[in-house]
Amino acid sequence: MSLTWIFTLISVFVVSLMGFAGALTLPCSKETLNKIVFFLVSFATGALFGDAFIHLLPDAVEKSGFTLLISLSLIAGILIFFVLEKIICWRHCHIPDHPHPFAWMNLIGDAFHNFIDGMVIAGSYLAGPTIGFATTLAVIFHEIPQEIGDYGVLIHGGFDRIRALFMNFFVQLTSVLGAILILALSLKVESLNAFLVPFTAGGFIYIAAADLIPELHKETKISNSLFQLLSLSLGIGLMLLLLLVK
């Protein structure tokens, strides 16, 4: 096994461990966690919007221009996630105490995103170890806040704490699959990203707009609503700040 394979697989596994970032909230009591859950959901909403509009779409447009493929891929992401949610609702709507469909949708969206992260990391290591290491750090900085937000979404959606942590971790492992695909086929990342990046952006936009924001509207107290807006803005702002580590 070449050094490129070794460095890549180590990197994507380390990135996968970011799925346990939600463990940072484990010392909190259930009551305390319930008080901050809307902050986490709001933060995740902002992070999803920010990731889609600040990172994913600009990256796709920069590499190929704002082509019809990008538009259709974005729409496909929204429609496919709509269909997936319909299927999940149909299968689970009569099961009591089952995790809310938007939690599963968030996991599906995260799986696509992590798969692309794995491809990007593998492609960067094919370009050189220094570029690969720099890209890995950028992905890690990106994943820590997002995974904490995703953990909050899963808790809000009905998962218990331990299950939410391990589901986040297992979904993170799709980055390993993405990396192996690129290394095994020796494909250029851009050729796949032309579809997958805007598709993932469409999925994230759907989750944030159709699932999470309606959940936030269930809180009507003005002070809490303003706090939600602040949290949402912080999620977007953090995605904006991550441009500095590119």
Residue pairs with C-beta under 8 A, 6 or more apart in sequence:
3 129
4 125
4 126
4 129
4 132
4 183
5 183
7 125
7 129
7 132
7 133
8 121
8 122
8 125
8 132
8 179
8 183
9 176
9 179
9 180
11 121
11 125
11 132
11 133
11 136
11 179
12 117
12 118
12 121
12 122
12 175
12 176
12 178
12 179
13 176
14 136
14 140
15 114
15 117
15 118
15 121
15 136
15 139
15 140
15 143
15 172
15 175
16 114
16 169
16 172
16 173
16 175
16 176
17 169
17 172
18 140
18 143
18 144
18 147
18 172
19 147
19 165
19 168
19 169
19 170
19 171
19 172
20 147
20 165
20 168
20 169
21 143
21 144
21 147
21 148
21 151
21 168
22 147
22 148
22 150
22 151
22 152
22 154
22 161
22 164
22 165
22 168
23 165
24 148
25 33
25 36
25 40
25 148
25 151
25 152
26 161
28 36
33 155
36 152
37 152
37 155
37 156
38 156
38 216
38 219
38 224
38 227
38 228
38 231
39 152
39 227
39 228
39 231
40 148
40 149
40 151
40 152
40 153
40 155
40 156
41 149
41 152
41 153
41 156
41 212
41 215
41 216
42 216
42 227
42 228
42 229
42 230
42 231
42 232
42 235
43 145
43 148
43 149
43 152
43 231
43 232
43 234
43 235
44 106
44 146
44 149
44 150
44 152
44 153
44 208
44 212
44 235
45 208
45 212
45 213
45 216
45 232
45 235
46 231
46 232
46 233
46 234
46 235
46 236
46 237
46 238
46 239
47 145
47 146
47 149
47 235
47 236
47 238
47 239
48 109
48 204
48 205
48 207
48 208
48 212
48 235
49 204
49 205
49 208
49 232
49 235
49 236
50 235
50 236
50 237
50 238
50 239
50 240
51 113
51 142
51 146
51 201
51 204
51 239
52 200
52 201
52 202
52 204
52 205
52 208
53 201
54 236
54 239
54 240
54 243
55 142
55 239
55 242
55 243
56 197
56 198
56 200
56 201
56 204
57 70
57 74
57 197
57 198
57 201
59 193
59 197
60 70
60 73
60 193
60 194
60 197
60 198
60 201
61 70
63 190
63 193
63 194
64 70
64 190
64 194
69 194
69 195
69 198
70 194
70 198
71 198
73 194
73 195
73 196
73 197
73 198
73 199
73 202
74 198
74 199
74 201
74 202
74 205
75 202
76 199
76 202
77 198
77 199
77 200
77 201
77 202
77 203
77 204
77 205
77 206
78 202
78 203
78 205
78 206
79 202
80 199
80 202
80 203
81 105
81 108
81 109
81 202
81 203
81 206
81 207
82 206
82 210
84 105
84 108
85 101
85 102
85 105
85 210
85 211
88 101
88 104
88 105
89 101
92 98
92 101
97 158
98 158
99 154
99 157
99 158
99 159
100 156
100 157
100 158
101 157
101 211
102 153
102 157
102 207
102 211
102 212
102 215
103 153
103 154
103 156
103 157
103 158
103 159
104 157
105 206
105 207
105 211
106 150
106 153
106 154
106 157
106 207
106 211
107 154
107 167
107 168
107 171
108 203
109 200
109 203
109 204
109 207
110 150
110 168
110 171
110 172
111 171
111 174
112 174
112 196
112 199
112 200
112 203
113 200
113 204
114 171
114 172
114 173
114 174
114 175
114 178
115 174
115 175
115 177
115 178
115 196
116 178
116 193
116 196
116 197
116 200
117 139
117 143
117 175
117 178
118 174
118 175
118 176
118 177
118 178
118 179
118 180
118 181
118 182
119 178
119 179
119 181
119 182
119 189
119 192
119 193
119 196
120 135
120 139
120 189
120 193
121 132
121 135
121 136
121 139
121 175
121 179
122 178
122 179
122 180
122 181
122 182
122 183
122 189
123 182
123 188
123 189
124 131
124 132
124 134
124 135
124 136
124 189
125 131
125 132
125 135
126 132
126 182
126 183
126 186
137 245
138 242
138 245
138 246
141 242
141 245
142 239
142 242
143 172
145 235
145 238
147 168
147 172
149 235
150 168
151 164
151 165
151 168
153 212
154 163
154 164
154 167
154 168
155 161
155 164
156 215
159 167
181 187
182 189
182 192
216 228
216 232
219 225
219 228
